[in-house]
Amino acid sequence: LFGVREDKDVEILLKRQLMGASIISTPVLVLICYTYLPAAGFAVRGKTGVMWWHLAICCVNGLYSGLIIGVLAEYYTSASYTPVRRLAVECKTSAATNIIQGLALGYKSCIIPVTLVGATVWVNYTLARFLGISVGAIGILTTLASSLTIDAFGPITDNAGGLAEMCQMPEYVRDRTDVLDAAGNTTAAVGKGFAISSAMLVALGSFGAYAQTKSLIDSPMIGAFQFMGLIFGAVVPYWFFALTMESVGVAAGAMVEEVRRQLEEKRSNGVNGAPDANAEDCDKCIAIATNASLYEMVAPGSLIVLSPLGVGYIFGAEMLCSFLLGAVVCSATMAVSASNTGGAWDNTKKFVKCGGLKEMLGDEYDVKLHGKKSDTHKNAIVGDTVGDPLKDTSGPALNIVMKLMAMVALVFAPSIPTTGLIEHFITKA
């Protein structure tokens, strides 16, 4: 339907696909609610008289909140807009200023999306309680096919660029894959925005199911254990984040040491320059990556599965409620920030590499100072290196943190005591 005439058209085309899917899905969602829900209304826990159009509003509300969050992610990560271009200018100074501004960009980028999800939760809960929140998540996931398509676009083009470089193809091939990869980084951030917003609503829906199972819908949020649960829940995403970041650092360090060993071994055998790796060398590097991806995830995975159980059995069901709320809210803000920061740094590197600063600096632009392989480019590469684990590992993994903790609590809800071991101990003492 749409042609690509310029480099910037790639990003616009992918965004149009997502917007078109959202517009087409709107009447479909309304028609489904009208057709399959009772016309006379029905009751949910805590509210009577829920009409079909209430749930239709909840679906559409979730659908467009996800779309707006995706558009905001594009603004903060695309080289077509001010935030990334400002990072590129900061790279003229040093890698440190690039990282400082990039972190600030990520923190700012989570304000509107989290506020928007909060407004969606309020409207949907008002209309249909926790059912409305869960249906809002379904609304976001209505365009799952399109959001997954544009999310996968980035890794595919990134790998294509890597293959072009390894095969020593002409420079213009790598330049074209960089353009596609830059658009893919932005669309990946858009997809992550969808995933984070849906994860929040799914986690809150599971939380509501847990609260209903334990008859805690009307329980007070004021109390010593409740406050402690919020604080404990808020710290778990940071703990998880640190473990995953540390795992990436350990695996990367092991990979670098292995490559250095191979180079030293080949040079000691009289091979000069940059020798080609054989199949055995490649297998060793692949083994390091795959083993690290399995073994290094044991501790983070155990933390997410065991922490809700520990809080529930030791402190009781009410504290677990507060614990889950703290974890969900903190995970959401960290996930948005990490994803957008990493995406912005990646596109900053590509923007500098392709000479994007020439348009901004005008006569001050010097390709030796501000172009490819310059100090400015090297500063941008440092930011991209820091941002890769943020946007590809720790940030997306926080979506699982939100959903899995709530799901574990729901599954084990019948066995979690109302009064935990600590309160029993205090009472007996």
C-alpha positions as MATLAB code, in Angstrom:
seq = 'LFGVREDKDVEILLKRQLMGASIISTPVLVLICYTYLPAAGFAVRGKTGVMWWHLAICCVNGLYSGLIIGVLAEYYTSASYTPVRRLAVECKTSAATNIIQGLALGYKSCIIPVTLVGATVWVNYTLARFLGISVGAIGILTTLASSLTIDAFGPITDNAGGLAEMCQMPEYVRDRTDVLDAAGNTTAAVGKGFAISSAMLVALGSFGAYAQTKSLIDSPMIGAFQFMGLIFGAVVPYWFFALTMESVGVAAGAMVEEVRRQLEEKRSNGVNGAPDANAEDCDKCIAIATNASLYEMVAPGSLIVLSPLGVGYIFGAEMLCSFLLGAVVCSATMAVSASNTGGAWDNTKKFVKCGGLKEMLGDEYDVKLHGKKSDTHKNAIVGDTVGDPLKDTSGPALNIVMKLMAMVALVFAPSIPTTGLIEHFITKA';
ca = [
       0.000    0.000    0.000;
       2.860    2.390    0.783;
       6.210    2.754   -0.936;
       9.619    3.478    0.583;
      11.288    6.363   -1.273;
      13.614    7.677    1.449;
      15.388    6.193    4.454;
      12.977    7.809    6.916;
      10.000    6.176    5.154;
      10.904    2.766    6.649;
      10.089    3.879   10.174;
       6.942    5.716    9.081;
       5.698    2.676    7.175;
       6.103    0.370   10.163;
       4.281    2.849   12.401;
       1.424    3.118    9.906;
       1.056   -0.649   10.021;
       0.530   -0.572   13.778;
      -1.850    2.380   13.623;
      -3.849    0.732   10.859;
      -4.131   -2.472   12.877;
      -5.403   -0.484   15.878;
      -8.017    1.359   13.824;
      -9.253   -1.848   12.191;
      -9.401   -3.628   15.561;
     -11.631   -0.979   17.163;
     -14.971   -1.872   15.506;
     -14.087   -5.571   15.729;
     -13.702   -5.354   19.521;
     -16.938   -3.401   19.889;
     -18.803   -5.902   17.684;
     -17.485   -8.869   19.683;
     -18.572   -7.287   22.981;
     -21.995   -6.433   21.541;
     -22.512   -9.918   20.124;
     -21.289  -12.168   22.917;
     -22.001  -10.254   26.145;
     -25.453  -10.109   27.813;
     -27.537   -7.161   26.628;
     -29.259   -6.854   30.030;
     -26.029   -6.481   31.932;
     -24.364   -8.697   34.518;
     -22.577   -8.508   37.852;
     -18.908   -8.787   38.738;
     -17.314   -8.900   42.164;
     -17.931   -5.470   43.718;
     -20.203   -4.046   40.994;
     -23.587   -4.782   39.467;
     -25.095   -3.604   36.214;
     -22.022   -4.029   34.046;
     -23.128   -3.543   30.435;
     -21.559   -4.842   27.231;
     -20.462   -1.356   26.249;
     -18.595   -1.004   29.546;
     -16.303   -3.835   28.528;
     -16.111   -2.475   24.972;
     -14.795    0.792   26.413;
     -12.311   -1.166   28.530;
     -11.027   -3.002   25.429;
     -10.707    0.124   23.319;
      -9.181    2.018   26.237;
      -6.447   -0.599   26.545;
      -5.939   -0.736   22.773;
      -5.295    2.977   22.356;
      -3.329    3.412   25.575;
      -0.931    0.788   24.198;
      -0.769    2.618   20.865;
      -0.013    5.970   22.518;
       2.686    4.372   24.665;
       4.217    2.921   21.506;
       4.200    6.319   19.778;
       5.890    7.864   22.836;
       8.549    5.149   22.707;
       9.175    6.087   19.085;
       9.638    9.742   20.047;
      12.276    8.927   22.653;
      14.224    6.383   20.577;
      14.021    7.579   16.971;
      16.789    9.684   15.440;
      14.074   11.736   13.746;
      13.247   13.519   17.011;
      14.990   15.781   19.518;
      15.936   13.350   22.357;
      18.254   11.124   20.283;
      19.709   14.093   18.401;
      20.522   15.735   21.706;
      22.388   12.601   22.761;
      24.345   12.735   19.505;
      25.451   16.294   20.290;
      26.461   15.217   23.808;
      28.753   12.595   22.258;
      30.950   15.469   21.042;
      31.968   16.066   24.661;
      32.525   12.589   26.108;
      31.001    9.177   26.650;
      30.147   10.219   30.220;
      27.855   13.076   29.145;
      26.212   10.760   26.628;
      25.461    8.235   29.377;
      24.226   10.911   31.803;
      21.831   12.393   29.252;
      20.749    8.922   28.132;
      19.796    7.918   31.664;
      17.876   11.172   32.076;
      16.069   10.479   28.789;
      15.000    7.056   30.021;
      13.738    8.378   33.338;
      11.698   11.093   31.636;
      10.310    8.668   29.081;
       8.452    6.636   31.719;
       6.398    9.559   33.106;
       3.634    9.749   30.490;
       3.361    5.977   29.749;
       3.008    5.021   33.419;
       0.538    7.884   33.984;
      -1.455    6.701   30.976;
      -1.565    3.112   32.251;
      -2.691    4.458   35.621;
      -5.542    6.352   33.959;
      -6.488    3.210   32.017;
      -6.573    1.191   35.230;
      -8.789    3.807   36.901;
     -11.323    3.940   34.040;
     -11.464    0.173   33.575;
     -11.709   -0.575   37.288;
     -14.511    1.981   37.621;
     -16.467    0.362   34.787;
     -15.934   -3.337   35.519;
     -13.536   -3.749   38.452;
     -10.733   -6.273   37.912;
     -12.531   -7.768   34.915;
     -12.208   -4.396   33.201;
      -8.457   -4.320   33.900;
      -8.006   -7.804   32.459;
     -10.083   -6.942   29.400;
      -7.911   -3.846   28.914;
      -4.915   -6.155   28.599;
      -6.807   -8.096   25.922;
      -7.397   -4.807   24.096;
      -3.662   -4.068   24.054;
      -2.910   -7.560   22.775;
      -5.465   -7.304   19.964;
      -2.754   -5.950   17.671;
      -0.264   -8.589   18.837;
       0.470   -9.808   15.305;
       1.457   -6.332   14.127;
       3.415   -5.419   17.245;
       5.359   -8.702   17.107;
       6.081   -8.131   13.425;
       7.610   -4.704   13.937;
       9.359   -5.920   17.102;
      11.084   -8.725   15.179;
      12.056   -6.348   12.382;
      14.971   -4.914   14.398;
      16.818   -8.145   15.290;
      16.394   -9.464   11.745;
      17.943   -6.383   10.143;
      20.630   -6.216   12.850;
      21.702   -9.775   12.068;
      21.582   -9.023    8.356;
      24.009   -6.170    8.930;
      26.316   -8.430   10.914;
      26.307  -10.998    8.142;
      27.036   -8.305    5.544;
      30.031   -7.149    7.580;
      31.379  -10.661    8.131;
      31.061  -11.440    4.428;
      32.933   -8.210    3.626;
      30.164   -6.971    1.380;
      30.383   -3.432   -0.073;
      30.038   -0.511    2.346;
      26.720    0.617    0.861;
      25.155   -2.727    1.886;
      26.089   -2.142    5.520;
      24.799    1.444    5.274;
      21.431    0.181    4.064;
      21.178   -2.430    6.801;
      22.051    0.294    9.331;
      19.089    2.336    8.112;
      16.810   -0.670    8.503;
      18.334   -1.520   11.881;
      17.809    2.039   13.148;
      14.133    1.806   12.214;
      14.046   -1.640   13.820;
      15.449   -0.297   17.091;
      12.641    2.230   17.235;
       9.940   -0.280   16.361;
      11.409   -2.698   18.917;
      10.995    0.013   21.552;
       7.402    0.455   20.375;
       6.809   -3.289   20.756;
       8.369   -3.229   24.217;
       6.006   -0.393   25.159;
       3.063   -2.593   24.188;
       4.516   -5.517   26.140;
       5.134   -3.472   29.284;
       1.672   -1.897   29.336;
      -0.032   -5.246   28.772;
       2.180   -6.877   31.406;
       1.086   -4.272   33.961;
      -2.604   -4.917   33.277;
      -2.151   -8.699   33.233;
      -0.246   -8.553   36.528;
      -2.942   -6.376   38.113;
      -5.631   -8.731   36.822;
      -3.803  -11.703   38.378;
      -3.375   -9.672   41.555;
      -7.121   -9.089   41.626;
      -7.765  -12.811   41.244;
      -5.379  -13.505   44.125;
      -7.077  -10.874   46.298;
     -10.499  -12.359   45.576;
      -9.255  -15.866   46.333;
      -8.007  -14.721   49.733;
     -11.040  -12.428   50.341;
      -8.799   -9.362   50.539;
     -10.663   -7.051   48.150;
     -11.698   -4.711   50.977;
      -8.657   -5.219   53.190;
      -6.932   -2.071   54.540;
      -3.714   -0.849   52.963;
      -2.571    0.884   56.144;
      -0.486   -1.187   58.533;
       3.029   -2.238   59.457;
       3.081   -5.367   57.304;
       1.426   -3.556   54.383;
       4.044   -0.796   54.405;
       6.829   -3.321   54.721;
       5.375   -5.339   51.844;
       5.375   -2.299   49.530;
       9.026   -1.622   50.328;
      10.058   -5.265   49.923;
       8.153   -5.512   46.638;
       9.772   -2.351   45.284;
      13.291   -3.635   45.927;
      12.859   -7.017   44.192;
      12.904   -5.571   40.617;
      16.167   -3.770   41.434;
      17.647   -6.995   42.766;
      16.516   -8.864   39.665;
      17.798   -6.079   37.417;
      21.201   -6.171   39.093;
      21.465   -9.944   38.752;
      20.668   -9.910   35.039;
      23.026   -6.998   34.325;
      25.764   -8.742   36.269;
      25.148  -11.911   34.281;
      25.620  -10.042   31.004;
      28.861   -8.568   32.334;
      30.174  -11.974   33.418;
      29.327  -13.592   30.075;
      30.807  -10.695   28.095;
      34.003  -10.813   30.154;
      34.366  -14.544   29.577;
      33.811  -14.046   25.849;
      36.465  -11.326   25.632;
      38.989  -13.475   27.494;
      38.328  -16.419   25.175;
      38.797  -14.274   22.060;
      42.019  -12.849   23.482;
      43.271  -16.363   24.212;
      42.518  -17.447   20.662;
      44.310  -14.427   19.198;
      47.372  -14.946   21.373;
      47.458  -18.620   20.470;
      47.326  -17.899   16.742;
      49.925  -15.147   16.945;
      52.254  -17.447   18.861;
      51.899  -19.849   15.911;
      53.072  -17.150   13.520;
      49.714  -15.845   12.268;
      49.827  -12.043   11.926;
      47.014   -9.514   11.689;
      43.435  -10.521   12.444;
      43.297  -14.300   11.804;
      40.091  -16.012   10.769;
      38.407  -18.169   13.391;
      37.855  -21.847   12.664;
      34.794  -23.899   13.633;
      36.337  -24.996   16.945;
      37.012  -21.385   17.960;
      33.430  -20.400   17.130;
      32.039  -23.369   19.070;
      33.891  -22.275   22.215;
      32.474  -18.768   22.011;
      28.962  -20.075   21.369;
      29.307  -22.431   24.345;
      30.216  -19.499   26.606;
      27.117  -17.553   25.513;
      24.676  -20.461   25.741;
      25.996  -21.747   29.078;
      25.843  -18.268   30.569;
      22.294  -17.763   29.291;
      21.247  -20.890   31.215;
      23.337  -20.909   34.378;
      23.294  -17.173   35.025;
      19.495  -17.137   34.998;
      19.122  -19.599   37.875;
      19.467  -16.938   40.568;
      17.147  -14.306   38.967;
      14.528  -16.951   38.171;
      14.643  -18.377   41.674;
      14.279  -14.888   43.138;
      11.063  -14.194   41.236;
       9.484  -17.574   41.986;
      10.520  -17.889   45.631;
      10.160  -14.307   46.897;
       6.319  -14.205   46.746;
       6.154  -17.595   48.436;
       8.554  -16.513   51.161;
       6.637  -13.312   51.840;
       3.287  -15.111   51.816;
       4.221  -17.948   54.155;
       6.339  -15.884   56.520;
       4.343  -12.631   56.688;
       0.860  -13.609   55.523;
      -1.572  -12.974   52.680;
      -2.120   -9.251   53.299;
       1.555   -8.401   53.150;
       1.856  -10.384   49.932;
      -0.792   -8.095   48.406;
       1.303   -5.025   49.157;
       4.435   -6.858   48.041;
       2.933   -7.568   44.610;
       1.754   -3.977   44.133;
       5.200   -2.594   44.941;
       6.848   -5.038   42.543;
       4.448   -4.261   39.672;
       4.770   -0.485   39.905;
       8.554   -0.523   40.269;
       9.019   -3.077   37.473;
       6.922   -1.026   35.070;
       8.866    2.207   35.531;
      12.230    0.446   35.332;
      11.224   -1.523   32.224;
      10.108    1.556   30.282;
      13.207    3.499   31.314;
      15.659    0.711   30.445;
      14.071   -0.089   27.075;
      13.942    3.519   25.901;
      17.420    4.381   27.166;
      18.982    1.426   25.365;
      17.082    2.090   22.150;
      18.044    5.770   22.187;
      21.748    4.979   22.675;
      21.706    2.447   19.843;
      20.146    4.912   17.404;
      22.501    7.651   18.586;
      25.418    5.497   17.502;
      23.876    4.917   14.077;
      22.961    8.598   13.735;
      26.556    9.667   14.367;
      27.966    6.899   12.171;
      25.885    7.874    9.133;
      26.852   11.560    9.429;
      23.651   12.797   11.032;
      25.512   15.503   12.935;
      26.337   17.236    9.658;
      22.784   18.546    9.410;
      22.858   19.770   13.013;
      26.334   21.312   13.133;
      26.441   22.807    9.653;
      29.803   24.422    8.870;
      31.222   23.221   12.201;
      30.914   19.593   11.097;
      34.190   17.766   10.531;
      34.016   14.135    9.485;
      37.262   13.403   11.337;
      35.828   14.812   14.574;
      32.139   13.987   14.263;
      31.809   11.180   11.703;
      32.439    7.458   11.531;
      35.421    6.205   13.600;
      35.854    9.644   15.216;
      35.991   10.221   18.981;
      32.348   11.302   18.823;
      31.465    7.977   17.224;
      33.484    6.091   19.852;
      31.615    7.919   22.639;
      28.327    6.892   21.032;
      29.537    3.267   20.850;
      30.215    3.300   24.608;
      26.615    4.373   25.227;
      25.321    1.676   22.893;
      27.409   -0.968   24.685;
      25.939    0.062   28.038;
      22.438    0.214   26.577;
      22.343   -3.224   24.949;
      21.792   -5.192   28.192;
      19.264   -2.573   29.287;
      17.031   -2.873   26.221;
      17.679   -6.522   25.331;
      18.031   -8.273   28.704;
      17.059   -6.551   31.924;
      14.325   -4.259   30.606;
      12.223   -6.860   28.755;
      12.782   -9.414   31.545;
      10.947   -7.132   33.983;
       7.730   -7.878   32.076;
       8.118  -11.471   33.229;
       8.823  -10.283   36.778;
       5.458   -8.512   36.962;
       3.387  -11.350   35.541;
       5.200  -14.314   37.062;
       5.184  -13.012   40.644;
       1.447  -12.350   40.487;
       0.838  -15.733   38.873;
       2.873  -17.577   41.509;
       0.872  -15.842   44.229;
      -2.393  -16.794   42.526;
      -1.430  -20.442   42.039;
      -0.344  -20.890   45.646;
      -3.072  -18.651   47.104;
      -5.089  -21.486   48.719;
      -2.067  -22.594   50.744;
      -0.874  -19.115   51.800;
      -1.987  -18.423   55.395;
      -3.912  -15.306   56.360;
      -1.552  -14.891   59.310;
       2.096  -15.611   58.609;
       4.716  -17.268   60.775;
       6.074  -13.950   62.025;
       2.695  -12.766   63.281;
       2.111  -16.138   64.975;
       5.467  -15.791   66.675;
       4.709  -12.213   67.810;
       1.277  -13.240   69.129;
       2.695  -16.131   71.143;
       5.503  -13.969   72.498;
];
